[in-house]
Amino acid sequence: MPQLTGAAQPVALGGGYFIRAPGVRGQAELRRPRTAGERSRSRTVDDGTTALDAAFSAAGVTEVRQIDLSVQPQPSAAATTTLRSVDGRQDALELVVPDLGPETGQLVLACDEMGVLTWHLPIDEAGAVETPTTRGSGGTKRFRIPATRTAPPPPADSRTRSLLGVVGRKLLKVLVYPITDPVIGAVSEFFAERWEQRHRPYGLRDFSPGSFRLPAGAPLGDADWPRLATGPALLFVHGTFSTAHGAFSQIPDAVFAELHARYGGRVFAFDHFTLSHDPARNLQWLADHLPALDLDVDIVCHSRGGLVARALAERPASLGVGASRVRVGRIVFVGVPNAGTLLAHPAHMVAMIDRLTTALNLFPSGAVAETLEAILTAIKVIGHGVLNGLDGLAAMQPGGAFLAKLNTGNPPGDGYHAIGADYEPVEEGLKALVAGTVADAVLDRVFEDTPNDLVVPEPGVFEVDGSGAFPIPEARRLRVPPEEGVIHTTLFGHPAAAARLLDWLGARS
């Protein structure tokens, strides 16, 4: 088995694969991944789950090699580190793999001992992420993977991991995909939009106690609208990478049933594009598909879905929705980036995706495989330098065009309620993930010292500069403290959050 000696020279793993790991001692083993069938027959799942297999298959991604690493960091006095991560903040390993040609995209998914997952794009000789215009023809591709601090692994039964079953191991998965998808075409600025058209289409669906967790909810038809217009209705709007059935699946059965009863069964959900269309385009689709009758709605929304809800409540006429047709009463914002999130900046989008992928692995919720498939689609687009095809993510950028327009003026906000969380990681791997440096495992370098739920700054859920609808009064807020261990994707499963839905929604005075 190839040995890592702490030296800076490349170590041959076989088959044209090399690794450089200055400052690190241990072993590296290159192996072909087991097939999904082989894993399903095994008593232990150590390198992939059925959700991971399903997402890779749906996204046209194939795992070609896996590198298992058993490492111990070299004492700092003896270290000869010469490699830094792409962001320049961490010691790094460098993996060199065969270049499979211009028609094949390549990625690396890294997993550390604590189950933290990070995505890595090929880099050029200068250490910058390759783009289609900078790719060379040297026959190899390089990946820089941060050498996160080795920590004692958690007990084997301490977590149920949804993507990787590994515990206490560091591994690298080398992934490939066709640049031109056989169905939706080449990766370009329209790739995400074509993918959403095929896999995450717009739709309005019934949301009932028996169907709200099912992907195949009954679409609303002409006969449903008169019923929804007979009294206040409840609308659910999901967030980025998600769907209605995935985003709200953690709401307890009893809570959902009570809400459904309070609104007389007038409960529905809006599925929409979250990658390629900004909230204004989402709302335009909604305007084009609403019937010519008046609706009175309350809204429960998660993450970016709250920006869609606000656009409907605050600026309907400018987006083609007549104010007399849709009256918005109460809105419950759950983890909504009303003031934006720095993770939507192009420089931090991969960091956002890393956090959400790790959340899927360590804190599984909703439709795991479906969410990962959307994440893979975004990674492909980012890797090909066509960020203008991700308008839905860019809409959350502080100071961006969409939020700059939304967060001006003096719209009504008397019915606004909000739930936000401050999450403080206690696991060593998650500390390193949010810190972006092994030297400081407390500071979240993206959000600096601002409390956040891993994705959205907590203050921006409740307070927005320039908008007359904010701040939301303390009586209509729920702050989930760090010790509760609640992150962006698990807010609806928190008992206090579920209780607030019942406190705030239902009969109006």
C-alpha positions, -999 to +999 in steps of 0.1 A: +000+000+000+015+034-009+030+053+020+026+090+028+059+101+044+052+138+049+073+147+019+062+170-009+069+146-037+040+129-055+032+094-044+020+070-072-012+052-064-014+033-096-034+037-128-022+072-134-033+085-100-010+104-078-013+121-044+009+148-028+004+152+009+032+173+025+032+173+062+010+142+064+020+106+072+000+075+066-013+053+038-033+058+007-051+030-012-066+034-047-095+010-054-124+007-077-157+014-060-181-013-052-212-014-073-246-005-058-256-041-060-224-052-041-231-026-014-267-037-010-256-073-004-230-062+022-238-061+059-220-028+063-223+002+041-189+018+042-187+038+010-222+047-002-259+044+004-289+038-018-297+076-017-262+083-030-265+057-057-299+070-068-287+106-069-255+097-089-276+077-114-302+104-118-276+130-124-256+110-149-226+109-125-204+078-122-178+070-095-147+057-111-122+054-083-120+058-045-089+067-025-090+055+011-067+075+034-054+065+068-034+095+079-019+112+109-007+148+107+031+153+110+042+173+141+042+210+132+079+214+139+087+187+113+061+197+087+072+208+053+038+219+040+040+235+005+004+231-006-026+253+003-063+249-005-079+268-033-090+296-009-054+298+005-065+292+041-058+255+048-031+229+044-041+207+015-036+174-002-033+173-040-048+145-060-038+141-097-060+119-119-060+111-156-078+136-178-106+118-196-110+144-224-131+174-232-164+156-233-161+143-197-164+164-166-146+154-134-152+161-097-140+149-064-163+144-034-142+143-002-153+128+031-134+134+064-134+113+095-164+131+110-186+126+079-182+161+065-186+162+027-169+187+004-169+191-034-138+199-054-134+211-090-103+207-111-076+235-107-050+248-131-013+250-125-016+283-106-041+267-082-072+285-095-103+266-104-103+257-141-128+271-165-135+260-201-111+288-213-082+278-190-082+240-194-050+227-207-041+194-225-016+180-201-033+146-197-041+151-160-064+170-137-055+183-103-077+186-072-068+204-039-085+189-009-081+206+025-063+184+050-087+188+078-075+180+113-077+143+122-101+138+151-113+108+171-142+094+152-177+093+168-191+060+179-201+038+150-238+040+160-239+077+169-253+088+135-274+075+106-256+089+076-278+093+045-251+095+018-220+078+032-219+051+058-182+057+067-173+064+102-138+075+112-123+073+076-110+099+052-118+091+016-119+107-018-144+098-045-134+105-081-166+112-102-172+117-139-201+129-160-208+136-196-204+173-206-234+168-229-264+152-212-282+129-237-315+144-228-310+181-217-279+189-237-245+204-229-236+221-197-241+258-204-260+288-189-293+271-198-284+237-184-299+243-149-331+256-165-335+226-188-328+203-159-355+220-138-380+219-166-375+181-168-370+172-131-383+201-110-412+215-130-434+243-118-467+232-103-495+239-078-505+209-058-529+199-031-512+195+003-530+173+027-521+152+057-520+121+035-500+136+007-477+164+019-447+140+021-454+124-013-437+135-045-467+127-066-492+152-050-524+158-069-520+189-091-546+216-087-573+216-113-601+240-123-625+224-098-601+231-069-599+269-072-635+278-062-630+256-030-597+274-022-614+307-026-642+300-001-621+312+029-585+318+040-561+292+024-526+281+035-498+281+009-465+264+014-434+276-006-402+257-005-366+268-008-334+262-028-326+227-041-358+215-026-394+206-033-426+210-014-427+174-003-391+175+008-389+209+025-419+204+048-416+167+055-404+172+091-436+190+102-452+166+127-483+147+115-504+162+143-493+197+136-500+194+098-534+178+104-544+206+128-534+233+103-553+214+075-584+214+097-581+250+107-580+261+070-609+238+062-587+217+039-578+248+018-540+240+018-518+239-012-482+242-023-461+259-050-433+239-066-410+262-086-375+266-101-349+275-075-317+273-095-322+291-128-351+315-121-352+343-095-382+348-073-397+374-097-398+348-125-413+323-100-440+348-092-446+355-128-453+319-135-477+319-105-495+349-119-499+333-153-515+302-137-538+316-111-575+317-120-595+348-124-609+348-088-599+363-055-577+344-031-569+351+006-538+332+017-515+327+046-480+314+037-455+291+053-421+294+036-386+281+039-353+296+029-354+313-005-391+305-007-396+334+017-384+358-010-411+345-033-437+350-006-425+385+001-427+394-036-463+382-037-472+401-006-452+433-012-449+438-049-476+418-067-487+445-092-451+451-105-449+413-112-483+409-129-503+397-100-533+420-093-534+430-057-572+425-057-568+389-068-544+377-040-545+390-005-516+378+017-525+378+054-498+361+075-464+348+065-442+325+086-406+329+074-385+299+084-348+303+078-355+329+052-325+351+039-346+383+040-313+402+041-296+377+018-268+352+025-231+357+016-231+321+005-250+332-026-219+352-037-201+335-066-170+331-044-189+312-018-214+291-037-194+259-034-192+265+003-230+268+005-232+235-014-207+218+009-227+228+039-260+215+024-244+183+013-229+177+048-263+185+063-278+158+040-252+133+053-252+142+090-287+155+095-308+138+068-342+152+062-367+153+033-360+138-001-323+132+003-315+118-032-336+144-049-319+172-031-284+158-039-294+155-076-302+193-076-269+200-058-250+180-085-267+200-112-255+233-096-220+219-092-218+211-129-229+246-138-204+262-114-176+240-127-182+252-162-181+289-152-217+297-163-229+313-131-254+334-151-274+302-154-279+302-116-301+333-112-322+316-085-291+313-062-278+347-071-311+362-060-301+356-024-269+376-027-269+407-004-268+438-024-278+419-056-304+433-080-333+412-067-329+420-030-320+456-037-354+460-054-373+439-028-358+456+003-369+491-005-400+511+003-426+507+030-447+476+024-470+463+051-455+437+074-480+434+102-486+397+094-449+387+093-436+361+117-402+344+116-382+315+129-344+316+128-316+296+143-280+301+155-261+268+151-228+263+168-210+231+156-196+208+183-183+181+160-146+187+150-153+181+113-182+206+112-160+231+131-134+228+104-161+230+076-175+263+088-142+278+099-125+272+065-092+267+084-078+240+106-061+267+127-093+282+140-122+259+146-145+285+160-147+314+136-171+310+107-151+329+081-180+334+056-203+350+081-175+362+104-191+363+139-227+366+128-250+339+143-262+317+115-279+283+108-250+271+085-267+288+055-286+319+065-275+346+090-300+347+118-303+385+122-313+387+085-343+365+090-358+392+113-342+425+103-337+441+069-322+475+062-343+497+040-376+477+042-405+492+061-418+457+068-389+450+091-378+445+118-402+418+128-413+424+165-399+402+192-434+388+199-435+374+164-401+358+164-386+325+175-349+323+179-336+287+182-304+289+204-271+271+196-275+244+222-305+230+204-283+219+175-308+230+148-296+238+113-311+253+082-326+221+070-340+208+103-359+238+115-394+223+109-385+193+130-378+214+161-407+211+185-408+248+194-409+257+157-438+234+151-456+248+181-452+283+167-469+273+135-500+265+155-496+297+176-494+320+146-517+303+119-554+296+118-584+317+128-581+354+122-596+381+145 
